[in-house]
């Protein structure tokens, strides 16, 4: 599945119509979720049938395309099925009970309710919301694909405007010549990436660089806020948009950086072993959401973009036929890669200024190496041993980027949950 994105150019009345369609899709989603909560034994087919009931009961819901209503119901059922799956697997902590949407930003159409122009530079929506004809501005050309290959069309509202996304069903596999190289990657805060060859990639820290501008924009927004005023003034709304655009710029910078680094790693190696979550924490329930709860490192962890890098790494690995292996992170920076003797080191020593604290010194064999590079060597060893036993993915799970690509027609995700360690 390939997703092409275009900037939408339209009139203010058409933008208002898109906002109304988004609010209607949010209304249908929340109504379907409430219907599931109030009635026992509801399945995905009952939610699709309930969309017709909503269209007859509420006139504004009937104005939205029927398949767009079903798409909102499928989103609700996707959250419900994920909740059921977490319950069956006895996931600890937050099991993901479905929540009502408050600020929905997109509406999704299937194969009806829209029509592309002959040159594929405009799209016309034919439902009763009054969206009409929208001009598409972008670098990708849809002429290479037939209309039958376009399975979903999504209108997305962002801080800098409106976008149209086209989900195209196509074969993305590309054959490449093998390089004969394997590499292990360790993600961290001091270095964004350290590999088993000794190369390190500095962390760009896009948020840190823009933090002064963000704080200034946030202060200007706060000064224009009027307590008790509903709705807020136009100046406050404009300040909110300026603040959101600055955050969007930082997010795009981080995404493009992760994309470039992941592409370079995949093109240079046949096997890439990476830690499933960074080795900065030694807890058993290791995940990025848990890591950001550390009030001392949460800003640096969020600025690193580890999850984004992993998604792009898995995507390019699937696209170019390379093996990507996620290994458990336990003791990857504590064990010696030469003699496997465990050298206890605290997390604070990672950022200490003295060289003897930053290096990993093994008292058993005398091996000396930077702890991030030593961790990448351990990750590579675990990845090579894992591939020989269980296949491409260490924990048996599918790549995270395939979640949207493998959604069935009823909206139920086919992703498997990794077993707990």
Secondary structure, DSSP 4 states (H G I P E B T S, - for coil): -EEEEEEEE--HHHHHHHHHHHHHHHHHHHHHHHHHHHSTT--HHHHHHHHHHHHHH-HHHHHS-HHHHHHHHHHHHHHHHHHHHHHHTT-SS--------SS--EEEE-SSSEEE-TTSSEEEE-STT--EEEEEE-S--GGGS-GGGEEEEEEEEETTEEEEEEEE-------------EEEEEE-SSEEEEETTS-EEE---HHHHHHHHHHHHHHHHHHT--TT-SSPPHHHHHHHHHHHHHHHHHHHHHHHHHHHHHHHHHHH-SEEEEESS-TT---SS--HHHHTT-TTTHHHHHHHTHHHHHHHHHHHHHHTT-EEEEE--TTTTTB-TTT--B----GGGGG-SSHHHHEEE-TTT--EEEHHHHHHHHHHHHHHHHHHHH-SSTTSPPPGGGTTTT--TT----PPPPPP-
